[in-house]
Every structure is written in C-alpha cells, then in structure tokens.
Amino acid sequence: MLNFVSFKVPLYKDSSVRVEEWNDSQFYNTVHFHKECQLTLIVEGRGKLIVGTNTYDFKPGDVYLFGKNLPHGFRNDETFGDNEVKAHHISVFFNMDAYSFLLKQNPETSMIKDLLAKSLFGLKLINIDTKYLSDTMKTLASMDGFDKVLELLNILDLISRGNQHDYLTTGKSQEHNRNMHNIDKINEIFKFINSNYGTKISLASIANRFNMTPATFGRFFKLRTQKTFSQYLIEIRILKACELIRSGAYNTTESCYNSGFTNISNFHRHFKKIMGMTPTQYKFSATKSIA
C-alpha cells in the first residue's frame, strides 16, 4: 500500500473555487492528494509528473485534470539546456461534489458530468487552446460569487466538448492508503484560523494549541498547503476585507481593522499584492459590477 501526503486547498469559508498561479524555480513536488478537483496548465517548466503509481513527462502547454483524492506531484528537471529552471503553472481547484450535485439534474450538462467522472482517473487534456485557457483562468481568479461558478462551468463545458484526453491511471485513487489523522488535524487548523482571523494569532500560539513546536507546525502547514502560516492568515484577512467592502457597509479603513489588520499601510500593501488593485479600486470595481 502506498502512502501520500494529505494536502489542504485554502478555500475561503464556503467557497468552492480557488485559482492559484505559481511562478518559481521549483514545483511543489511532494506527491499529495486533496478532496478538490484540480485543473492545471503548465506555462513553463519540464520534468516528471507522478500520478498514483505512474510517471509521465510534462512540458509547457500541457493541461491536466486531476479528480478528487488522486495522488499527484510535479518534479522539475534539475537543468534544461542553458536556461534557468522555471516552474510556472496555473491551477484551478474546485469542489467536485458541489459541482456534481449542481449538474445532477441537468441533462444539458451531461458532458461535464462525464468529464468529472473520468477525472477520478486523471486526464491529460489534448488540443486545448492554452492561450485562451490561461487568460480565462486568470480572469476567473478576479471573479467573485456566482460569476466565478458560471465561468468555471464555461471552462469545463469547453473542455468537455473537446473531449480529447489520455487517462493517467487505470484505477481510482481510493485504492491508496492515506493518513486520515493528518487530514483531520489540518482541517482543525483551518477551522481555527477561519474562526479567529480577526484576533492576533502568532505562530507560537497556534503551534502550542495543536501540540507542536513552531518549527514543526511551520513544516506541517507548508507541506500540506504550499503556503506559510503567515501567508495563509494574510490571505484570509484580505478575503474577509473584500467581503466587507463588497457589502457596502464598511469603508476601506473599517474593512482593514475588522478583518484583523492593525496597520493600514500593511493592509494596503498586502491587498494590492493579493488582489492586484488597491482597496479603493476594488470598492469601485465591486460597486460597478453590482450596478
């Protein structure tokens, strides 16, 4: 029996879709699994893709769809010609069960349902317009609410109509052995952070709460989220601030302090880095979309 690392996709509250773009020197190479489906476009980088017990070469332009709980990991080539090693990819994570339920009663979505069922075996998607997919995935990252759900459905519909793919495994991922204790622990950590983001949470205090040293907690969290604890806490606070701004009941300063920040300049800096715009620009954009 094989053992893989449980990974926690940092979805905010009850959201079902998350977009991540990574551009670094190394991919997250630990073979891992998570309950969300994952659609990944390789922008730059070459190496080996491990899916279950199988290994494949990957290269720029490749597109993959991994079903829920399917173990996978990308491992860079250490060198490629005279060029610096790159690891640039865009991934969309979404709750497969939520989307399957949403599509269940609609015969018009039968091709998407079939695609999601096949994704449990892992798919390499063929003849995808990668420029369009990249642009659409980046647009998806800036969307909120039901618009995000609809845009992802449009992406899945486009892929399902192309209907060209290679299977990556021959058996569903449920055949593999997993450490359920670690899944429960990371879920409890996320639950605690999501309930207490508005208060001061230090690495030392949260590590102590879960009976770990700060160093052990930091490694545990990073291995299962590809983020540091502080990165995740900041993201949660920014997303909460976005929610407050969209509500129209709070100005940007009030949103800053009500989402757990204690310094307005830090708030503006983190907001622009994560959202790609200032809080004022975001407020104008949110107001415009409602109008």
C-alpha positions as CSV (number, residue, x, y, z in Angstrom):
1,M,0.0,0.0,0.0
2,L,1.3,3.5,-0.9
3,N,1.2,6.4,1.4
4,F,0.7,10.0,0.2
5,V,0.6,13.4,1.9
6,S,-2.8,14.9,2.6
7,F,-3.0,18.5,1.1
8,K,-5.4,21.2,2.1
9,V,-6.5,23.6,-0.6
10,P,-7.0,27.0,1.2
11,L,-10.6,27.7,0.1
12,Y,-12.2,30.7,1.9
13,K,-15.2,29.9,4.1
14,D,-17.9,28.2,1.9
15,S,-16.3,29.0,-1.4
16,S,-16.0,26.2,-3.9
17,V,-13.4,27.6,-6.4
18,R,-9.8,28.8,-6.0
19,V,-7.3,29.9,-8.6
20,E,-3.5,29.7,-7.8
21,E,-0.7,30.9,-10.1
22,W,2.8,29.7,-9.1
23,N,5.9,31.1,-10.8
24,D,9.1,29.8,-9.0
25,S,12.2,27.7,-9.6
26,Q,10.5,24.5,-8.3
27,F,7.1,22.9,-8.5
28,Y,5.5,21.5,-5.3
29,N,7.0,18.1,-5.8
30,T,5.5,16.1,-2.9
31,V,3.1,13.5,-4.1
32,H,-0.1,14.6,-2.5
33,F,-3.9,14.4,-2.7
34,H,-6.9,16.6,-1.8
35,K,-10.6,16.5,-2.0
36,E,-10.9,19.1,-4.7
37,C,-10.5,18.6,-8.4
38,Q,-7.5,20.3,-9.9
39,L,-7.2,21.8,-13.5
40,T,-3.6,22.7,-14.2
41,L,-1.9,24.4,-17.1
42,I,1.9,24.2,-17.3
43,V,3.1,27.6,-18.5
44,E,6.9,27.0,-18.0
45,G,8.8,24.0,-16.8
46,R,9.7,20.4,-17.7
47,G,10.0,17.3,-15.7
48,K,8.2,14.3,-14.4
49,L,4.5,14.1,-13.4
50,I,3.7,11.3,-10.9
51,V,0.0,10.3,-10.8
52,G,-0.7,7.4,-8.4
53,T,2.0,4.9,-9.3
54,N,2.5,6.1,-12.9
55,T,5.1,8.6,-14.2
56,Y,5.0,10.8,-17.2
57,D,7.0,13.6,-18.8
58,F,5.4,17.1,-18.7
59,K,6.3,20.2,-20.7
60,P,4.9,23.8,-21.3
61,G,1.4,23.8,-22.8
62,D,0.3,20.6,-21.1
63,V,-3.1,20.6,-19.4
64,Y,-4.1,18.2,-16.7
65,L,-7.3,17.4,-14.8
66,F,-7.0,15.5,-11.5
67,G,-10.1,14.2,-9.8
68,K,-10.6,14.4,-6.1
69,N,-8.2,12.5,-3.8
70,L,-6.0,11.5,-6.8
71,P,-2.3,11.5,-5.7
72,H,-0.1,13.6,-8.0
73,G,3.1,15.7,-8.0
74,F,5.2,17.6,-10.5
75,R,9.0,17.2,-10.3
76,N,11.3,19.6,-12.2
77,D,14.1,18.6,-14.4
78,E,17.1,19.9,-12.5
79,T,18.5,21.5,-15.6
80,F,17.2,22.3,-19.1
81,G,19.8,23.5,-21.6
82,D,21.5,26.7,-20.6
83,N,18.3,28.2,-19.2
84,E,17.4,28.8,-15.6
85,V,14.9,26.2,-14.3
86,K,11.4,27.5,-14.3
87,A,8.2,26.3,-12.6
88,H,5.2,28.3,-13.7
89,H,1.7,26.9,-13.7
90,I,-1.8,28.0,-13.1
91,S,-4.3,25.7,-11.3
92,V,-8.0,25.9,-10.6
93,F,-9.2,23.9,-7.6
94,F,-12.9,23.3,-7.2
95,N,-15.2,21.2,-5.1
96,M,-16.1,18.2,-7.3
97,D,-19.0,17.1,-5.0
98,A,-20.6,20.6,-5.1
99,Y,-20.4,20.8,-8.9
100,S,-21.6,17.2,-9.4
101,F,-24.6,18.0,-7.3
102,L,-25.2,21.2,-9.2
103,L,-25.1,19.4,-12.5
104,K,-27.0,16.3,-11.4
105,Q,-30.5,17.3,-12.6
106,N,-29.5,19.0,-15.8
107,P,-29.3,16.7,-19.0
108,E,-27.6,19.6,-20.8
109,T,-24.6,19.2,-18.7
110,S,-24.1,15.5,-19.3
111,M,-20.7,16.0,-21.0
112,I,-19.4,18.0,-18.0
113,K,-20.6,15.3,-15.6
114,D,-18.9,12.6,-17.8
115,L,-15.7,14.7,-17.7
116,L,-15.7,14.9,-13.9
117,A,-16.3,11.2,-13.6
118,K,-13.3,10.5,-15.8
119,S,-11.2,12.9,-13.8
120,L,-11.0,10.4,-11.0
121,F,-8.5,8.5,-13.1
122,G,-6.6,11.7,-14.0
123,L,-6.6,13.2,-17.5
124,K,-4.1,14.8,-19.8
125,L,-6.2,17.1,-22.0
126,I,-5.3,17.3,-25.7
127,N,-5.7,20.0,-28.3
128,I,-6.6,22.7,-25.7
129,D,-6.3,26.4,-26.7
130,T,-3.7,27.2,-24.0
131,K,-3.7,30.9,-24.6
132,Y,-7.5,31.1,-24.1
133,L,-7.3,28.8,-21.1
134,S,-4.6,30.8,-19.5
135,D,-6.5,34.1,-20.0
136,T,-9.7,32.6,-18.8
137,M,-8.2,31.1,-15.7
138,K,-6.6,34.4,-14.8
139,T,-10.0,36.2,-15.3
140,L,-11.6,33.5,-13.1
141,A,-9.1,34.5,-10.3
142,S,-10.5,38.0,-10.2
143,M,-14.2,37.0,-10.0
144,D,-16.4,36.6,-7.0
145,G,-19.6,34.8,-6.1
146,F,-21.8,33.1,-8.7
147,D,-19.9,34.7,-11.6
148,K,-17.0,32.6,-10.6
149,V,-19.1,29.4,-10.6
150,L,-20.5,30.2,-14.0
151,E,-17.1,31.0,-15.5
152,L,-15.7,27.7,-14.3
153,L,-18.7,25.9,-15.8
154,N,-17.9,27.6,-19.1
155,I,-14.3,26.3,-18.9
156,L,-15.4,22.8,-18.1
157,D,-18.0,22.9,-20.9
158,L,-15.3,24.0,-23.4
159,I,-13.0,21.1,-22.2
160,S,-15.8,18.5,-22.3
161,R,-16.9,19.5,-25.8
162,G,-13.3,19.0,-27.0
163,N,-13.4,15.6,-25.4
164,Q,-9.9,14.6,-26.2
165,H,-7.8,13.2,-23.4
166,D,-5.4,10.4,-22.2
167,Y,-6.0,8.6,-19.0
168,L,-3.3,8.8,-16.4
169,T,-4.2,5.9,-14.2
170,T,-6.2,2.7,-14.5
171,G,-7.6,2.6,-11.0
172,K,-9.3,5.2,-8.8
173,S,-7.3,6.9,-6.1
174,Q,-9.4,5.4,-3.3
175,E,-7.2,2.2,-3.6
176,H,-4.3,4.0,-2.0
177,N,-3.6,4.2,1.7
178,R,-3.8,7.7,3.4
179,N,-3.1,9.2,6.8
180,M,-6.5,10.3,7.9
181,H,-5.2,11.7,11.2
182,N,-3.2,14.3,9.3
183,I,-6.3,15.2,7.3
184,D,-8.3,15.8,10.5
185,K,-5.5,17.8,12.0
186,I,-5.1,20.2,9.1
187,N,-8.9,20.6,8.9
188,E,-9.0,21.6,12.5
189,I,-6.2,24.1,12.0
190,F,-8.1,25.7,9.1
191,K,-11.3,25.8,11.1
192,F,-9.4,27.6,14.0
193,I,-7.8,30.1,11.7
194,N,-11.1,30.8,9.8
195,S,-12.8,31.4,13.1
196,N,-10.1,33.6,14.7
197,Y,-8.5,35.6,11.9
198,G,-9.7,38.8,13.5
199,T,-7.6,38.3,16.6
200,K,-3.8,38.2,17.0
201,I,-2.6,34.6,16.1
202,S,1.1,34.1,16.4
203,L,2.9,31.0,15.0
204,A,4.0,30.1,18.6
205,S,0.4,30.3,19.9
206,I,-1.2,28.2,17.2
207,A,1.6,25.7,17.3
208,N,1.1,25.3,21.0
209,R,-2.6,24.9,20.5
210,F,-2.0,21.9,18.3
211,N,0.8,20.5,20.5
212,M,3.7,21.2,18.1
213,T,6.8,23.3,18.2
214,P,6.7,26.4,15.9
215,A,9.2,24.8,13.6
216,T,7.2,21.5,13.4
217,F,4.0,23.4,12.9
218,G,5.5,25.5,10.1
219,R,6.8,22.4,8.2
220,F,3.5,20.6,8.7
221,F,1.4,23.5,7.4
222,K,3.7,24.3,4.5
223,L,3.9,20.7,3.3
224,R,0.1,20.4,3.2
225,T,-0.8,23.9,1.8
226,Q,2.3,25.1,-0.1
227,K,1.9,28.3,1.9
228,T,3.4,29.5,5.1
229,F,1.1,30.1,8.1
230,S,1.5,33.8,7.8
231,Q,0.8,33.8,4.1
232,Y,-2.4,32.0,4.6
233,L,-3.5,34.2,7.5
234,I,-2.9,37.3,5.5
235,E,-4.9,35.9,2.5
236,I,-7.8,35.0,4.8
237,R,-7.8,38.6,6.2
238,I,-7.7,40.1,2.8
239,L,-10.6,38.0,1.5
240,K,-12.6,39.0,4.6
241,A,-11.8,42.6,3.9
242,C,-13.1,42.1,0.3
243,E,-16.3,40.7,1.7
244,L,-16.8,43.7,4.0
245,I,-16.0,46.1,1.1
246,R,-18.5,44.4,-1.2
247,S,-21.2,44.6,1.5
248,G,-21.2,48.4,1.2
249,A,-21.4,48.7,5.0
250,Y,-17.7,49.4,5.6
251,N,-15.2,51.8,4.1
252,T,-11.7,50.6,3.4
253,T,-10.3,51.7,6.8
254,E,-13.1,49.9,8.7
255,S,-12.6,46.8,6.5
256,C,-8.9,46.9,7.4
257,Y,-9.4,46.8,11.1
258,N,-12.4,44.5,11.1
259,S,-10.5,41.9,9.1
260,G,-7.7,41.6,11.6
261,F,-5.1,44.0,10.3
262,T,-3.7,46.5,12.8
263,N,-1.7,48.7,10.3
264,I,-3.4,50.5,7.4
265,S,-0.2,50.7,5.3
266,N,0.4,47.0,5.7
267,F,-3.2,46.3,4.8
268,H,-2.9,48.4,1.5
269,R,0.4,46.7,0.6
270,H,-1.0,43.1,1.1
271,F,-4.3,44.0,-0.5
272,K,-2.6,45.2,-3.7
273,K,-0.2,42.2,-3.8
274,I,-3.0,39.6,-3.5
275,M,-5.9,41.3,-5.3
276,G,-3.9,43.2,-7.9
277,M,-5.5,46.5,-7.1
278,T,-5.9,48.9,-4.2
279,P,-8.9,48.6,-1.8
280,T,-10.3,51.8,-3.3
281,Q,-10.1,50.4,-6.8
282,Y,-11.6,47.1,-5.6
283,K,-14.5,49.0,-4.0
284,F,-15.1,50.9,-7.2
285,S,-15.0,47.6,-9.2
286,A,-17.4,45.9,-6.8
287,T,-19.8,48.8,-6.9
288,K,-19.7,48.9,-10.7
289,S,-20.4,45.2,-11.1
290,I,-23.4,45.5,-8.8
291,A,-24.8,48.5,-10.7
